[in-house]
Amino acid sequence: MRLKNVLIVVKDIERSKQFYHDLFGLKTILDNDGNMILTEGLVLQEEKCWKEFLGKEIVSENNSCELYFEERDIEGFVEKLESFYPEVKYVNRLMTHSWGQKVIRFYDPDGNLIEVGAPV
């Protein structure tokens, strides 16, 4: 058995598709009426579909998990983020951990936590 995908809930699937394409270069593999599979195994599901399936409310910015990406040119990524999405909500701006890794954490437009770090 292997992990196939990671699914996140989004309010506006087209806006989220654009966000993940602009910042991470993810492309659409399958678009299936409220469910969209992107490259790298990320699945976007519209909030209304998830609510119907789960029968529970969605908690934005719940900080219980994060999507982690690595980027060699972390400073260049930060410039792109600030240029494309100046209104992004940060958890922490670019910082350096005690072990030397540079990271930035922020929320996508729907409150899903994202970390981008330089490879160690």
N, C-alpha and C positions, 0 to 999 in steps of 0.2 A: 504494500500500500504506500501511496505517496500523497503529499499535499498538492492539490491541483491548483486552487485559486484562493484568494483572499477577497471577501466581499465587504464593501463599505456602502452605507446608506447615504443617499444624496437627495436634495430637494429638486434640483434642476439638472437632469442628466446631461444636457447639452453644455451647460455652463461648466460642469465638472469635467466632461470630456475635454473641453478646451483648456481648462486649467492644467490637467495632467499631461496634455500634449505640449502646451507652452513651456512648462517647467521641466518635464522629465522625458519628453519625446515619445510618450506612449501613444500607440495607434490603436484604432478600433479593429478587433478581430471579428466580433459578432455583435449586432445590434438587434435585440429581440424584445421589443415592446416593454420598455421599463427596466430591462436588464441589458447591460453592455459589458462585454469582455474586452479588456484592453491587453496589449502586450505586457509581458512580465508577470502575467497572472492576476492582475488587478481587475476585479469585477465591480461595476457601479450598479446599484439597484435603487430605483426611485423610491422615495420614502413611502408613498401611498401603497406600493406593492408590498413593501416590507411590513407595514402596519397591518395590512390585510392578512398576510401570511402568519405573522407572529402574534397579532392580537394585542400588542402592547405599544406604548408610546416610545418615541425615539428620544434619547437623551444626548443632546449635542454637547461637545466639549466635556465628555465624561472622563477623559484622561485615563482610561483603563487599558488602552493599547495604542500603538503608533505604527505608522508605516515608516520604514527605514530605507533610505537611499544612500548610496555612496557616490561621491563626486570628487575627482582629483583636483579640479580647479574650483575649490569651494568659494573663494573670493569672487570669481566670475559668476558662479551660481547666485550668490547673494546680490550682485549687481543686477542680474536678470530678474530675480524675484522682486527686487525693489522697483525695477523699471516696468515690468508687466503687471505687478499686483501691489502697488504702493499702499493699499488699504489692508493688506494682510495683517492678521492678529498674531503677534509673536508670543511664544512662551519664553524663549530666550533668543536674543540676537546672537550673532556669531561669537562664540566663546571657545576657549581652549581648556579641555579637561586636564587634570593633573598628570595623566599619562601621555599628554601631548596631542591628542586628537582634537581637531577643530570641528565643531558642530553648530548647527542652528536648528531651532525647533519653532514650529508655527502651525497654525490650523489652516486646513483647506476651507473653501467657502461654506462648508457644512459642519465645521467643527471637528473634523477628523484630524487627529494629531499626526504631524509629519516631522521626522528628524532627517536631516541631511548631514552626513559626516564625511570628512576626508578619510580615505583608507589609512589604516594604521600599519 
